[in-house]
């Protein structure tokens, strides 16, 4: 077992095979809930929103079951923000929704210039660079096999 495998095992991540016949994707032990909130704020309210959101990040990050809680700013429009949350279980997310911190977040929606976009996604499989490498390797092997079957081999 490699050091990377040991770290993944401790994190509850198992290396498995067989995603659409492409080997090597990562699977967490159970589904993860990913919440995405897109917010557009008028320029004159931007600092108010940002200051309040920054104060909410750390309290949410220490909640039970919080895997990640991050705020991003759109690089093309500095008045668009994305709040990306990852929760270990549905129960952890529901407990978070009941917190004062979450209620503060909902109160901030009054500052927005447009209706926020909110999505809850349940993710059971994730993949990284290994998937891309496997796809590219498989594509190259398939291309070579087609050329050989056609009676030609080009290099």
MODELLER restraints for C-alpha pairs under 7 A, 6 or more apart:
rsr = mdl.restraints
at = mdl.atoms
rsr.add(forms.Gaussian(group=physical.xy_distance, feature=features.Distance(at['CA:8:A'], at['CA:14:A']), mean=6.68, stdev=0.5))
rsr.add(forms.Gaussian(group=physical.xy_distance, feature=features.Distance(at['CA:12:A'], at['CA:28:A']), mean=6.02, stdev=0.5))
rsr.add(forms.Gaussian(group=physical.xy_distance, feature=features.Distance(at['CA:12:A'], at['CA:29:A']), mean=5.67, stdev=0.5))
rsr.add(forms.Gaussian(group=physical.xy_distance, feature=features.Distance(at['CA:13:A'], at['CA:26:A']), mean=6.71, stdev=0.5))
rsr.add(forms.Gaussian(group=physical.xy_distance, feature=features.Distance(at['CA:13:A'], at['CA:27:A']), mean=5.83, stdev=0.5))
rsr.add(forms.Gaussian(group=physical.xy_distance, feature=features.Distance(at['CA:13:A'], at['CA:28:A']), mean=4.55, stdev=0.5))
rsr.add(forms.Gaussian(group=physical.xy_distance, feature=features.Distance(at['CA:13:A'], at['CA:29:A']), mean=6.18, stdev=0.5))
rsr.add(forms.Gaussian(group=physical.xy_distance, feature=features.Distance(at['CA:14:A'], at['CA:26:A']), mean=6.22, stdev=0.5))
rsr.add(forms.Gaussian(group=physical.xy_distance, feature=features.Distance(at['CA:14:A'], at['CA:27:A']), mean=5.59, stdev=0.5))
rsr.add(forms.Gaussian(group=physical.xy_distance, feature=features.Distance(at['CA:14:A'], at['CA:28:A']), mean=6.30, stdev=0.5))
rsr.add(forms.Gaussian(group=physical.xy_distance, feature=features.Distance(at['CA:15:A'], at['CA:24:A']), mean=6.71, stdev=0.5))
rsr.add(forms.Gaussian(group=physical.xy_distance, feature=features.Distance(at['CA:15:A'], at['CA:25:A']), mean=6.49, stdev=0.5))
rsr.add(forms.Gaussian(group=physical.xy_distance, feature=features.Distance(at['CA:15:A'], at['CA:26:A']), mean=5.28, stdev=0.5))
rsr.add(forms.Gaussian(group=physical.xy_distance, feature=features.Distance(at['CA:15:A'], at['CA:27:A']), mean=6.60, stdev=0.5))
rsr.add(forms.Gaussian(group=physical.xy_distance, feature=features.Distance(at['CA:16:A'], at['CA:24:A']), mean=6.01, stdev=0.5))
rsr.add(forms.Gaussian(group=physical.xy_distance, feature=features.Distance(at['CA:16:A'], at['CA:25:A']), mean=6.13, stdev=0.5))
rsr.add(forms.Gaussian(group=physical.xy_distance, feature=features.Distance(at['CA:16:A'], at['CA:26:A']), mean=6.48, stdev=0.5))
rsr.add(forms.Gaussian(group=physical.xy_distance, feature=features.Distance(at['CA:17:A'], at['CA:23:A']), mean=4.71, stdev=0.5))
rsr.add(forms.Gaussian(group=physical.xy_distance, feature=features.Distance(at['CA:17:A'], at['CA:24:A']), mean=5.11, stdev=0.5))
rsr.add(forms.Gaussian(group=physical.xy_distance, feature=features.Distance(at['CA:17:A'], at['CA:25:A']), mean=6.49, stdev=0.5))
rsr.add(forms.Gaussian(group=physical.xy_distance, feature=features.Distance(at['CA:19:A'], at['CA:25:A']), mean=6.77, stdev=0.5))
rsr.add(forms.Gaussian(group=physical.xy_distance, feature=features.Distance(at['CA:22:A'], at['CA:134:A']), mean=6.47, stdev=0.5))
rsr.add(forms.Gaussian(group=physical.xy_distance, feature=features.Distance(at['CA:22:A'], at['CA:135:A']), mean=6.74, stdev=0.5))
rsr.add(forms.Gaussian(group=physical.xy_distance, feature=features.Distance(at['CA:23:A'], at['CA:134:A']), mean=6.72, stdev=0.5))
rsr.add(forms.Gaussian(group=physical.xy_distance, feature=features.Distance(at['CA:24:A'], at['CA:130:A']), mean=6.26, stdev=0.5))
rsr.add(forms.Gaussian(group=physical.xy_distance, feature=features.Distance(at['CA:24:A'], at['CA:131:A']), mean=6.15, stdev=0.5))
rsr.add(forms.Gaussian(group=physical.xy_distance, feature=features.Distance(at['CA:25:A'], at['CA:126:A']), mean=6.60, stdev=0.5))
rsr.add(forms.Gaussian(group=physical.xy_distance, feature=features.Distance(at['CA:25:A'], at['CA:127:A']), mean=4.83, stdev=0.5))
rsr.add(forms.Gaussian(group=physical.xy_distance, feature=features.Distance(at['CA:25:A'], at['CA:131:A']), mean=6.17, stdev=0.5))
rsr.add(forms.Gaussian(group=physical.xy_distance, feature=features.Distance(at['CA:26:A'], at['CA:125:A']), mean=6.25, stdev=0.5))
rsr.add(forms.Gaussian(group=physical.xy_distance, feature=features.Distance(at['CA:26:A'], at['CA:126:A']), mean=5.33, stdev=0.5))
rsr.add(forms.Gaussian(group=physical.xy_distance, feature=features.Distance(at['CA:26:A'], at['CA:127:A']), mean=5.25, stdev=0.5))
rsr.add(forms.Gaussian(group=physical.xy_distance, feature=features.Distance(at['CA:27:A'], at['CA:124:A']), mean=6.55, stdev=0.5))
rsr.add(forms.Gaussian(group=physical.xy_distance, feature=features.Distance(at['CA:27:A'], at['CA:125:A']), mean=4.71, stdev=0.5))
rsr.add(forms.Gaussian(group=physical.xy_distance, feature=features.Distance(at['CA:27:A'], at['CA:126:A']), mean=5.95, stdev=0.5))
rsr.add(forms.Gaussian(group=physical.xy_distance, feature=features.Distance(at['CA:28:A'], at['CA:124:A']), mean=6.67, stdev=0.5))
rsr.add(forms.Gaussian(group=physical.xy_distance, feature=features.Distance(at['CA:28:A'], at['CA:125:A']), mean=6.68, stdev=0.5))
rsr.add(forms.Gaussian(group=physical.xy_distance, feature=features.Distance(at['CA:30:A'], at['CA:124:A']), mean=6.12, stdev=0.5))
rsr.add(forms.Gaussian(group=physical.xy_distance, feature=features.Distance(at['CA:31:A'], at['CA:122:A']), mean=6.07, stdev=0.5))
rsr.add(forms.Gaussian(group=physical.xy_distance, feature=features.Distance(at['CA:31:A'], at['CA:123:A']), mean=5.25, stdev=0.5))
rsr.add(forms.Gaussian(group=physical.xy_distance, feature=features.Distance(at['CA:31:A'], at['CA:124:A']), mean=4.19, stdev=0.5))
rsr.add(forms.Gaussian(group=physical.xy_distance, feature=features.Distance(at['CA:32:A'], at['CA:86:A']), mean=6.74, stdev=0.5))
rsr.add(forms.Gaussian(group=physical.xy_distance, feature=features.Distance(at['CA:32:A'], at['CA:87:A']), mean=5.87, stdev=0.5))
rsr.add(forms.Gaussian(group=physical.xy_distance, feature=features.Distance(at['CA:32:A'], at['CA:88:A']), mean=5.16, stdev=0.5))
rsr.add(forms.Gaussian(group=physical.xy_distance, feature=features.Distance(at['CA:32:A'], at['CA:89:A']), mean=6.15, stdev=0.5))
rsr.add(forms.Gaussian(group=physical.xy_distance, feature=features.Distance(at['CA:32:A'], at['CA:122:A']), mean=5.66, stdev=0.5))
rsr.add(forms.Gaussian(group=physical.xy_distance, feature=features.Distance(at['CA:32:A'], at['CA:123:A']), mean=5.18, stdev=0.5))
rsr.add(forms.Gaussian(group=physical.xy_distance, feature=features.Distance(at['CA:32:A'], at['CA:124:A']), mean=6.29, stdev=0.5))
rsr.add(forms.Gaussian(group=physical.xy_distance, feature=features.Distance(at['CA:33:A'], at['CA:86:A']), mean=5.65, stdev=0.5))
rsr.add(forms.Gaussian(group=physical.xy_distance, feature=features.Distance(at['CA:33:A'], at['CA:87:A']), mean=5.03, stdev=0.5))
rsr.add(forms.Gaussian(group=physical.xy_distance, feature=features.Distance(at['CA:33:A'], at['CA:88:A']), mean=6.50, stdev=0.5))
rsr.add(forms.Gaussian(group=physical.xy_distance, feature=features.Distance(at['CA:33:A'], at['CA:89:A']), mean=6.46, stdev=0.5))
rsr.add(forms.Gaussian(group=physical.xy_distance, feature=features.Distance(at['CA:33:A'], at['CA:90:A']), mean=6.66, stdev=0.5))
rsr.add(forms.Gaussian(group=physical.xy_distance, feature=features.Distance(at['CA:33:A'], at['CA:120:A']), mean=6.69, stdev=0.5))
rsr.add(forms.Gaussian(group=physical.xy_distance, feature=features.Distance(at['CA:33:A'], at['CA:121:A']), mean=5.62, stdev=0.5))
rsr.add(forms.Gaussian(group=physical.xy_distance, feature=features.Distance(at['CA:33:A'], at['CA:122:A']), mean=4.59, stdev=0.5))
rsr.add(forms.Gaussian(group=physical.xy_distance, feature=features.Distance(at['CA:33:A'], at['CA:123:A']), mean=6.28, stdev=0.5))
rsr.add(forms.Gaussian(group=physical.xy_distance, feature=features.Distance(at['CA:34:A'], at['CA:85:A']), mean=5.58, stdev=0.5))
rsr.add(forms.Gaussian(group=physical.xy_distance, feature=features.Distance(at['CA:34:A'], at['CA:86:A']), mean=4.53, stdev=0.5))
rsr.add(forms.Gaussian(group=physical.xy_distance, feature=features.Distance(at['CA:34:A'], at['CA:87:A']), mean=6.41, stdev=0.5))
rsr.add(forms.Gaussian(group=physical.xy_distance, feature=features.Distance(at['CA:34:A'], at['CA:120:A']), mean=5.80, stdev=0.5))
rsr.add(forms.Gaussian(group=physical.xy_distance, feature=features.Distance(at['CA:34:A'], at['CA:121:A']), mean=5.06, stdev=0.5))
rsr.add(forms.Gaussian(group=physical.xy_distance, feature=features.Distance(at['CA:34:A'], at['CA:122:A']), mean=6.28, stdev=0.5))
rsr.add(forms.Gaussian(group=physical.xy_distance, feature=features.Distance(at['CA:35:A'], at['CA:84:A']), mean=5.74, stdev=0.5))
rsr.add(forms.Gaussian(group=physical.xy_distance, feature=features.Distance(at['CA:35:A'], at['CA:85:A']), mean=4.95, stdev=0.5))
rsr.add(forms.Gaussian(group=physical.xy_distance, feature=features.Distance(at['CA:35:A'], at['CA:86:A']), mean=6.37, stdev=0.5))
rsr.add(forms.Gaussian(group=physical.xy_distance, feature=features.Distance(at['CA:35:A'], at['CA:119:A']), mean=5.64, stdev=0.5))
rsr.add(forms.Gaussian(group=physical.xy_distance, feature=features.Distance(at['CA:35:A'], at['CA:120:A']), mean=4.58, stdev=0.5))
rsr.add(forms.Gaussian(group=physical.xy_distance, feature=features.Distance(at['CA:35:A'], at['CA:121:A']), mean=6.28, stdev=0.5))
rsr.add(forms.Gaussian(group=physical.xy_distance, feature=features.Distance(at['CA:36:A'], at['CA:82:A']), mean=6.79, stdev=0.5))
rsr.add(forms.Gaussian(group=physical.xy_distance, feature=features.Distance(at['CA:36:A'], at['CA:83:A']), mean=5.80, stdev=0.5))
rsr.add(forms.Gaussian(group=physical.xy_distance, feature=features.Distance(at['CA:36:A'], at['CA:84:A']), mean=4.79, stdev=0.5))
rsr.add(forms.Gaussian(group=physical.xy_distance, feature=features.Distance(at['CA:36:A'], at['CA:85:A']), mean=6.55, stdev=0.5))
rsr.add(forms.Gaussian(group=physical.xy_distance, feature=features.Distance(at['CA:36:A'], at['CA:118:A']), mean=5.74, stdev=0.5))
rsr.add(forms.Gaussian(group=physical.xy_distance, feature=features.Distance(at['CA:36:A'], at['CA:119:A']), mean=5.22, stdev=0.5))
rsr.add(forms.Gaussian(group=physical.xy_distance, feature=features.Distance(at['CA:36:A'], at['CA:120:A']), mean=6.63, stdev=0.5))
rsr.add(forms.Gaussian(group=physical.xy_distance, feature=features.Distance(at['CA:37:A'], at['CA:82:A']), mean=5.50, stdev=0.5))
rsr.add(forms.Gaussian(group=physical.xy_distance, feature=features.Distance(at['CA:37:A'], at['CA:83:A']), mean=5.04, stdev=0.5))
rsr.add(forms.Gaussian(group=physical.xy_distance, feature=features.Distance(at['CA:37:A'], at['CA:84:A']), mean=6.59, stdev=0.5))
rsr.add(forms.Gaussian(group=physical.xy_distance, feature=features.Distance(at['CA:37:A'], at['CA:116:A']), mean=6.82, stdev=0.5))
rsr.add(forms.Gaussian(group=physical.xy_distance, feature=features.Distance(at['CA:37:A'], at['CA:117:A']), mean=5.63, stdev=0.5))
rsr.add(forms.Gaussian(group=physical.xy_distance, feature=features.Distance(at['CA:37:A'], at['CA:118:A']), mean=4.53, stdev=0.5))
rsr.add(forms.Gaussian(group=physical.xy_distance, feature=features.Distance(at['CA:37:A'], at['CA:119:A']), mean=6.58, stdev=0.5))
rsr.add(forms.Gaussian(group=physical.xy_distance, feature=features.Distance(at['CA:38:A'], at['CA:81:A']), mean=5.85, stdev=0.5))
rsr.add(forms.Gaussian(group=physical.xy_distance, feature=features.Distance(at['CA:38:A'], at['CA:82:A']), mean=4.63, stdev=0.5))
rsr.add(forms.Gaussian(group=physical.xy_distance, feature=features.Distance(at['CA:38:A'], at['CA:83:A']), mean=6.65, stdev=0.5))
rsr.add(forms.Gaussian(group=physical.xy_distance, feature=features.Distance(at['CA:38:A'], at['CA:116:A']), mean=5.64, stdev=0.5))
rsr.add(forms.Gaussian(group=physical.xy_distance, feature=features.Distance(at['CA:38:A'], at['CA:117:A']), mean=5.01, stdev=0.5))
rsr.add(forms.Gaussian(group=physical.xy_distance, feature=features.Distance(at['CA:38:A'], at['CA:118:A']), mean=6.50, stdev=0.5))
rsr.add(forms.Gaussian(group=physical.xy_distance, feature=features.Distance(at['CA:39:A'], at['CA:80:A']), mean=5.62, stdev=0.5))
rsr.add(forms.Gaussian(group=physical.xy_distance, feature=features.Distance(at['CA:39:A'], at['CA:81:A']), mean=5.17, stdev=0.5))
rsr.add(forms.Gaussian(group=physical.xy_distance, feature=features.Distance(at['CA:39:A'], at['CA:82:A']), mean=6.30, stdev=0.5))
rsr.add(forms.Gaussian(group=physical.xy_distance, feature=features.Distance(at['CA:39:A'], at['CA:112:A']), mean=6.67, stdev=0.5))
rsr.add(forms.Gaussian(group=physical.xy_distance, feature=features.Distance(at['CA:39:A'], at['CA:116:A']), mean=5.06, stdev=0.5))
rsr.add(forms.Gaussian(group=physical.xy_distance, feature=features.Distance(at['CA:39:A'], at['CA:117:A']), mean=6.88, stdev=0.5))
rsr.add(forms.Gaussian(group=physical.xy_distance, feature=features.Distance(at['CA:40:A'], at['CA:79:A']), mean=5.70, stdev=0.5))
rsr.add(forms.Gaussian(group=physical.xy_distance, feature=features.Distance(at['CA:40:A'], at['CA:80:A']), mean=4.49, stdev=0.5))
rsr.add(forms.Gaussian(group=physical.xy_distance, feature=features.Distance(at['CA:40:A'], at['CA:81:A']), mean=6.48, stdev=0.5))
rsr.add(forms.Gaussian(group=physical.xy_distance, feature=features.Distance(at['CA:40:A'], at['CA:112:A']), mean=5.63, stdev=0.5))
rsr.add(forms.Gaussian(group=physical.xy_distance, feature=features.Distance(at['CA:40:A'], at['CA:113:A']), mean=5.91, stdev=0.5))
rsr.add(forms.Gaussian(group=physical.xy_distance, feature=features.Distance(at['CA:40:A'], at['CA:114:A']), mean=6.03, stdev=0.5))
rsr.add(forms.Gaussian(group=physical.xy_distance, feature=features.Distance(at['CA:41:A'], at['CA:79:A']), mean=5.35, stdev=0.5))
rsr.add(forms.Gaussian(group=physical.xy_distance, feature=features.Distance(at['CA:41:A'], at['CA:80:A']), mean=6.46, stdev=0.5))
rsr.add(forms.Gaussian(group=physical.xy_distance, feature=features.Distance(at['CA:41:A'], at['CA:111:A']), mean=6.48, stdev=0.5))
rsr.add(forms.Gaussian(group=physical.xy_distance, feature=features.Distance(at['CA:41:A'], at['CA:112:A']), mean=4.39, stdev=0.5))
rsr.add(forms.Gaussian(group=physical.xy_distance, feature=features.Distance(at['CA:41:A'], at['CA:113:A']), mean=5.18, stdev=0.5))
rsr.add(forms.Gaussian(group=physical.xy_distance, feature=features.Distance(at['CA:42:A'], at['CA:79:A']), mean=6.64, stdev=0.5))
rsr.add(forms.Gaussian(group=physical.xy_distance, feature=features.Distance(at['CA:42:A'], at['CA:112:A']), mean=6.50, stdev=0.5))
rsr.add(forms.Gaussian(group=physical.xy_distance, feature=features.Distance(at['CA:42:A'], at['CA:113:A']), mean=5.51, stdev=0.5))
rsr.add(forms.Gaussian(group=physical.xy_distance, feature=features.Distance(at['CA:43:A'], at['CA:79:A']), mean=6.25, stdev=0.5))
rsr.add(forms.Gaussian(group=physical.xy_distance, feature=features.Distance(at['CA:45:A'], at['CA:111:A']), mean=6.59, stdev=0.5))
rsr.add(forms.Gaussian(group=physical.xy_distance, feature=features.Distance(at['CA:46:A'], at['CA:79:A']), mean=6.43, stdev=0.5))
rsr.add(forms.Gaussian(group=physical.xy_distance, feature=features.Distance(at['CA:49:A'], at['CA:108:A']), mean=6.87, stdev=0.5))
rsr.add(forms.Gaussian(group=physical.xy_distance, feature=features.Distance(at['CA:56:A'], at['CA:101:A']), mean=6.42, stdev=0.5))
rsr.add(forms.Gaussian(group=physical.xy_distance, feature=features.Distance(at['CA:57:A'], at['CA:69:A']), mean=6.48, stdev=0.5))
rsr.add(forms.Gaussian(group=physical.xy_distance, feature=features.Distance(at['CA:60:A'], at['CA:69:A']), mean=6.82, stdev=0.5))
rsr.add(forms.Gaussian(group=physical.xy_distance, feature=features.Distance(at['CA:61:A'], at['CA:68:A']), mean=6.43, stdev=0.5))
rsr.add(forms.Gaussian(group=physical.xy_distance, feature=features.Distance(at['CA:61:A'], at['CA:69:A']), mean=5.75, stdev=0.5))
rsr.add(forms.Gaussian(group=physical.xy_distance, feature=features.Distance(at['CA:64:A'], at['CA:92:A']), mean=6.52, stdev=0.5))
rsr.add(forms.Gaussian(group=physical.xy_distance, feature=features.Distance(at['CA:65:A'], at['CA:87:A']), mean=5.53, stdev=0.5))
rsr.add(forms.Gaussian(group=physical.xy_distance, feature=features.Distance(at['CA:65:A'], at['CA:88:A']), mean=4.93, stdev=0.5))
rsr.add(forms.Gaussian(group=physical.xy_distance, feature=features.Distance(at['CA:65:A'], at['CA:89:A']), mean=6.78, stdev=0.5))
rsr.add(forms.Gaussian(group=physical.xy_distance, feature=features.Distance(at['CA:65:A'], at['CA:92:A']), mean=5.27, stdev=0.5))
rsr.add(forms.Gaussian(group=physical.xy_distance, feature=features.Distance(at['CA:66:A'], at['CA:86:A']), mean=6.14, stdev=0.5))
rsr.add(forms.Gaussian(group=physical.xy_distance, feature=features.Distance(at['CA:66:A'], at['CA:87:A']), mean=4.81, stdev=0.5))
rsr.add(forms.Gaussian(group=physical.xy_distance, feature=features.Distance(at['CA:66:A'], at['CA:88:A']), mean=6.37, stdev=0.5))
rsr.add(forms.Gaussian(group=physical.xy_distance, feature=features.Distance(at['CA:67:A'], at['CA:86:A']), mean=5.19, stdev=0.5))
rsr.add(forms.Gaussian(group=physical.xy_distance, feature=features.Distance(at['CA:67:A'], at['CA:87:A']), mean=5.50, stdev=0.5))
rsr.add(forms.Gaussian(group=physical.xy_distance, feature=features.Distance(at['CA:67:A'], at['CA:88:A']), mean=6.40, stdev=0.5))
rsr.add(forms.Gaussian(group=physical.xy_distance, feature=features.Distance(at['CA:68:A'], at['CA:85:A']), mean=5.48, stdev=0.5))
rsr.add(forms.Gaussian(group=physical.xy_distance, feature=features.Distance(at['CA:68:A'], at['CA:86:A']), mean=4.95, stdev=0.5))
rsr.add(forms.Gaussian(group=physical.xy_distance, feature=features.Distance(at['CA:69:A'], at['CA:84:A']), mean=5.85, stdev=0.5))
rsr.add(forms.Gaussian(group=physical.xy_distance, feature=features.Distance(at['CA:69:A'], at['CA:85:A']), mean=4.43, stdev=0.5))
rsr.add(forms.Gaussian(group=physical.xy_distance, feature=features.Distance(at['CA:69:A'], at['CA:86:A']), mean=6.47, stdev=0.5))
rsr.add(forms.Gaussian(group=physical.xy_distance, feature=features.Distance(at['CA:70:A'], at['CA:83:A']), mean=5.78, stdev=0.5))
rsr.add(forms.Gaussian(group=physical.xy_distance, feature=features.Distance(at['CA:70:A'], at['CA:84:A']), mean=5.27, stdev=0.5))
rsr.add(forms.Gaussian(group=physical.xy_distance, feature=features.Distance(at['CA:70:A'], at['CA:85:A']), mean=6.43, stdev=0.5))
rsr.add(forms.Gaussian(group=physical.xy_distance, feature=features.Distance(at['CA:71:A'], at['CA:81:A']), mean=6.98, stdev=0.5))
rsr.add(forms.Gaussian(group=physical.xy_distance, feature=features.Distance(at['CA:71:A'], at['CA:82:A']), mean=5.74, stdev=0.5))
rsr.add(forms.Gaussian(group=physical.xy_distance, feature=features.Distance(at['CA:71:A'], at['CA:83:A']), mean=4.56, stdev=0.5))
rsr.add(forms.Gaussian(group=physical.xy_distance, feature=features.Distance(at['CA:71:A'], at['CA:84:A']), mean=6.35, stdev=0.5))
rsr.add(forms.Gaussian(group=physical.xy_distance, feature=features.Distance(at['CA:72:A'], at['CA:81:A']), mean=5.59, stdev=0.5))
rsr.add(forms.Gaussian(group=physical.xy_distance, feature=features.Distance(at['CA:72:A'], at['CA:82:A']), mean=4.99, stdev=0.5))
rsr.add(forms.Gaussian(group=physical.xy_distance, feature=features.Distance(at['CA:72:A'], at['CA:83:A']), mean=6.32, stdev=0.5))
rsr.add(forms.Gaussian(group=physical.xy_distance, feature=features.Distance(at['CA:73:A'], at['CA:80:A']), mean=6.06, stdev=0.5))
rsr.add(forms.Gaussian(group=physical.xy_distance, feature=features.Distance(at['CA:73:A'], at['CA:81:A']), mean=4.57, stdev=0.5))
rsr.add(forms.Gaussian(group=physical.xy_distance, feature=features.Distance(at['CA:73:A'], at['CA:82:A']), mean=6.32, stdev=0.5))
rsr.add(forms.Gaussian(group=physical.xy_distance, feature=features.Distance(at['CA:74:A'], at['CA:80:A']), mean=5.46, stdev=0.5))
rsr.add(forms.Gaussian(group=physical.xy_distance, feature=features.Distance(at['CA:74:A'], at['CA:81:A']), mean=5.99, stdev=0.5))
rsr.add(forms.Gaussian(group=physical.xy_distance, feature=features.Distance(at['CA:87:A'], at['CA:93:A']), mean=5.86, stdev=0.5))
rsr.add(forms.Gaussian(group=physical.xy_distance, feature=features.Distance(at['CA:96:A'], at['CA:102:A']), mean=6.66, stdev=0.5))
rsr.add(forms.Gaussian(group=physical.xy_distance, feature=features.Distance(at['CA:147:A'], at['CA:153:A']), mean=5.39, stdev=0.5))
